[in-house]
Amino acid sequence: MRVSNLSFGASSLGGVFHSIREEEGIRAVHVAVDNGINFIDVSPYYGHLKAETVLGKALKEIPRDKYFLSTKVGRYGKDGVNTWDYSAERATASVYESMERLNVDFIDLINVHDIEFQASLPGGLQKVCDETLPALVALKKKGVVGHVGITDLQPENLKWVIEHVEKGTVESVLNFCHYSLNDTLLTDYLDFFEKHDIGVVNASPLSMGLLSSRGTPDWHPAAKELKEACARAAAYCAGQGYPIEKLAIQFSTSLNPRIATTLFSSANPANVQKNIDYVNEPMDEQLVLEVQRIIGDQMGSRWKNS
């Protein structure tokens, strides 16, 4: 898959961060694709099926050859309750259920979602190796899906699973919040991924709100010191007339060619267009250095389960 440098994460379509108007969410998808974004990522977990459902409505109006579609198995939810099931049987069923919601008959990339949760369940990460991934590879052989990947916040878990399956089983990884202005941990693993012929998807260039003008949501797991450092950096950028969101998006998409694409999420068509425009403008590299100096000893600071 030859994917665009910036890609569309559909979590916002599920109202994950705040409520949305469905019509706006659909238009946001169209704006993304109309402006050259060709990789779209979603999950049944986002909005507890809502994101896939809304995305499916948007995709009805878009030619299938205009985008690569990625969704996930393993993490779910219903009526506000989160659930996890990484069994082969559930993974297989989940793929077909997702295709129905998404109005497609083929998924380009199927991921095992947030494998860290299976690490604390019976069977641990070995179950991902022994059950989940083989079930997805079987679907690949049937022509139901094109490629198989894994996702997690902790790159150590991604590496462990890759080392414990046959080469070629895992074709891509999705890691989030570790290639951004305040944290570049992902770069420590790029040699390993490249050695194993694995494509790399980076997500959340705003580090789940740390690198934003409005600051972090209450649920954000970062330590107080890191939140305060990023808030100071955001205030400095505002004073320079250069929103930190713009700098963060540019940083994550411009400096490392070994990262195939960076996912951002917005259900607001204007914000989608704005982020695309940011990527097409030159980045102020001096401002990057100033922001990282302000973040200081909190650079690379990891939060709980990160």
C-alpha positions in Angstrom: 0.0 0.0 0.0 1.3 3.4 -1.0 -0.3 5.6 1.6 -0.5 9.4 2.0 1.9 11.1 4.4 -1.1 12.4 6.4 -4.0 10.0 7.0 -7.5 10.1 8.5 -8.2 8.5 11.9 -11.9 7.9 12.2 -12.1 7.7 16.0 -13.7 11.1 16.2 -16.6 9.9 14.1 -17.6 7.8 17.1 -17.8 10.9 19.4 -14.8 9.5 21.3 -13.7 13.0 22.3 -16.9 14.9 22.2 -20.3 14.6 20.5 -20.5 15.2 16.8 -23.1 15.9 14.1 -23.1 12.9 11.8 -23.5 15.0 8.6 -20.4 16.9 9.6 -18.4 13.7 10.2 -19.4 12.4 6.8 -18.2 15.6 5.2 -15.0 15.4 7.1 -14.2 12.1 5.5 -15.0 13.5 2.0 -12.8 16.5 2.6 -9.9 14.2 3.6 -10.2 12.0 0.5 -10.9 14.9 -1.9 -7.6 16.4 -0.7 -5.4 13.4 -1.4 -5.6 11.4 1.9 -5.9 7.8 0.9 -5.5 5.9 4.2 -8.4 5.7 6.7 -8.2 3.9 10.1 -11.1 3.0 12.3 -12.1 0.4 14.9 -15.4 -1.2 16.2 -14.3 0.1 19.6 -14.5 3.8 18.7 -17.8 5.0 19.9 -18.8 1.4 20.4 -19.5 0.7 16.7 -20.6 4.3 15.9 -17.4 5.3 14.2 -17.5 2.4 11.8 -21.2 3.0 11.1 -20.7 6.7 10.3 -17.6 6.0 8.2 -19.6 3.3 6.3 -22.1 6.0 5.3 -19.4 8.3 4.1 -17.6 5.5 2.2 -20.8 4.7 0.2 -20.2 7.9 -1.8 -16.5 7.4 -2.4 -15.0 5.1 -5.1 -13.3 2.1 -3.5 -10.1 2.7 -5.3 -9.7 6.1 -3.7 -8.7 4.8 -0.2 -7.1 2.1 1.8 -9.2 1.0 4.8 -7.9 -0.2 8.1 -9.9 -1.5 11.0 -9.3 -3.6 14.1 -10.2 -6.6 16.2 -9.9 -7.4 19.9 -11.2 -4.3 21.7 -14.9 -3.6 21.9 -17.6 -1.9 24.0 -21.3 -1.7 24.5 -23.5 0.5 26.6 -20.5 2.4 27.9 -18.7 -0.8 29.0 -15.3 -1.8 27.5 -14.6 -5.4 26.6 -11.7 -7.3 25.2 -11.7 -10.6 23.3 -8.7 -11.7 21.3 -9.9 -15.2 20.6 -9.6 -16.5 17.0 -13.4 -17.0 16.8 -14.2 -13.5 17.9 -11.5 -12.0 15.6 -12.9 -13.7 12.6 -16.5 -12.8 13.3 -15.5 -9.2 14.1 -14.0 -8.7 10.6 -17.2 -9.7 8.9 -19.2 -7.5 11.2 -17.0 -4.5 10.5 -17.3 -5.0 6.7 -21.1 -4.9 7.0 -21.0 -1.7 9.0 -18.4 -0.2 6.6 -20.3 -1.2 3.5 -17.2 -2.9 2.0 -16.4 -6.4 0.9 -12.6 -6.1 1.5 -10.5 -4.6 4.2 -7.0 -3.5 3.2 -5.4 -3.8 6.6 -6.8 -5.6 9.7 -5.1 -4.9 13.0 -5.1 -6.5 16.4 -6.2 -3.5 18.6 -4.2 -2.4 21.6 -2.5 -5.7 22.4 -1.4 -4.4 25.8 -4.8 -5.4 27.1 -4.3 -9.0 26.2 -1.0 -8.8 28.0 -2.9 -8.7 31.3 -5.5 -11.4 30.3 -5.1 -15.2 30.4 -2.6 -16.3 27.8 -0.9 -12.9 27.7 0.6 -11.7 24.5 1.3 -15.3 23.4 -2.5 -15.6 22.7 -2.1 -12.8 20.1 0.6 -14.9 18.5 -1.2 -18.2 18.8 -4.9 -17.3 18.1 -5.6 -13.7 17.0 -2.9 -13.3 14.3 -3.4 -16.8 12.8 -7.1 -16.1 12.4 -6.4 -12.9 10.6 -3.8 -14.5 8.4 -6.4 -17.2 7.5 -8.7 -14.4 6.3 -5.9 -12.9 4.3 -5.4 -16.2 2.5 -9.2 -16.2 1.7 -8.9 -12.8 0.2 -11.1 -11.1 2.8 -8.3 -8.8 4.1 -5.2 -7.6 2.4 -2.7 -7.2 5.2 -2.3 -7.9 8.9 -1.0 -5.6 11.6 -0.9 -4.9 15.3 -1.4 -1.7 17.3 -0.3 -0.6 20.8 0.7 2.4 22.8 3.8 0.5 24.1 6.3 -0.2 21.3 7.9 -2.9 23.5 4.8 -5.0 23.1 4.8 -4.6 19.3 8.4 -5.8 19.2 7.7 -8.8 21.5 4.9 -10.1 19.3 6.9 -9.7 16.1 9.7 -11.7 17.6 7.3 -14.5 18.6 5.6 -15.1 15.3 6.7 -16.3 11.9 8.3 -13.5 9.8 5.7 -11.9 7.5 2.8 -12.6 9.9 2.8 -8.9 11.1 3.1 -6.5 8.1 2.5 -3.2 9.9 2.5 -1.6 13.3 0.5 1.3 14.6 1.9 3.2 17.5 0.6 6.4 19.0 1.9 9.4 21.0 5.6 8.3 20.5 6.5 10.4 17.5 5.5 13.9 18.4 7.1 17.1 19.5 7.4 15.9 23.1 8.3 12.2 22.5 10.2 10.4 19.8 10.5 7.0 21.4 9.2 5.4 18.2 12.5 6.2 16.4 14.3 3.8 18.7 12.4 0.9 17.1 12.5 1.9 13.4 15.6 -0.2 12.7 13.9 -3.2 14.2 10.7 -2.7 12.2 12.7 -2.0 9.0 14.7 -5.2 9.5 11.5 -7.1 9.7 10.0 -5.4 6.6 7.2 -3.8 8.7 5.4 -0.6 7.7 5.0 2.0 10.5 1.9 4.0 11.2 2.3 6.9 13.6 -0.9 8.2 15.3 -1.9 11.1 17.5 0.6 13.9 16.5 -1.1 16.1 19.2 -0.4 13.4 21.8 -4.0 13.1 22.7 -4.3 16.8 23.4 -1.0 17.5 25.2 0.1 19.5 22.2 -3.0 21.6 21.8 -4.2 25.1 22.6 -7.1 23.9 24.7 -5.0 21.5 26.7 -5.5 17.9 27.8 -8.9 16.4 28.7 -9.4 15.3 32.3 -8.9 11.7 31.5 -5.4 12.2 30.0 -2.9 9.9 31.8 0.1 12.2 31.5 1.8 13.4 34.7 1.0 16.9 35.9 4.6 18.1 35.2 4.3 17.0 31.5 0.9 18.6 31.1 2.2 21.9 32.5 5.3 21.8 30.3 3.3 21.3 27.2 0.8 24.0 28.3 3.8 26.4 28.5 4.9 25.4 25.0 1.4 25.9 23.6 1.3 29.4 25.2 4.7 30.2 23.7 3.6 29.1 20.2 0.4 31.2 20.6 2.5 34.2 21.4 4.4 33.6 18.1 1.2 33.5 16.1 2.0 29.8 15.3 -0.5 27.4 16.8 1.2 24.4 18.5 -1.3 22.1 16.7 0.3 23.3 13.4 3.8 22.7 14.6 2.9 19.3 16.0 1.3 18.1 12.8 4.2 19.4 10.7 6.8 17.8 13.0 5.1 14.4 12.9 4.8 14.3 9.1 7.9 16.0 7.8 11.1 14.7 9.5 11.2 10.9 9.2 10.7 9.1 5.9 10.7 5.7 7.6 7.3 6.5 9.1 4.8 5.7 6.3 2.0 7.9 7.5 0.7 9.9 10.5 -3.0 9.6 11.6 -4.9 12.5 12.9 -8.6 12.5 13.8 -11.3 15.2 13.4 -15.0 15.0 12.7 -14.9 18.7 11.7 -14.5 19.3 8.0 -12.8 22.7 8.5 -10.3 21.2 10.9 -9.5 18.4 8.4 -8.8 21.0 5.7 -6.7 23.0 8.2 -4.5 20.1 9.1 -4.0 19.3 5.4 -3.0 22.9 4.8 -0.5 22.7 7.7 1.3 19.8 6.1 1.6 21.6 2.9 3.3 24.6 4.5 7.0 24.8 5.5 7.8 24.1 9.2 9.5 26.5 11.4 12.4 24.3 12.6 13.7 26.9 15.0 10.4 27.0 16.7 10.6 23.2 17.1 13.9 23.6 19.0 12.4 26.4 21.2 9.3 24.3 22.0 11.4 21.3 22.9 13.6 23.5 25.1 10.5 24.7 27.0 9.3 21.1 27.5 12.8 20.5 28.8 13.3 17.5 31.1 9.7 16.3 30.4 10.8 15.4 26.8 10.1 11.7 26.4 8.4 11.5 29.7 6.1 8.4 29.7 2.8 8.2 31.4 1.1 5.2 32.9 0.9 2.3 30.5 2.8 4.2 27.8 
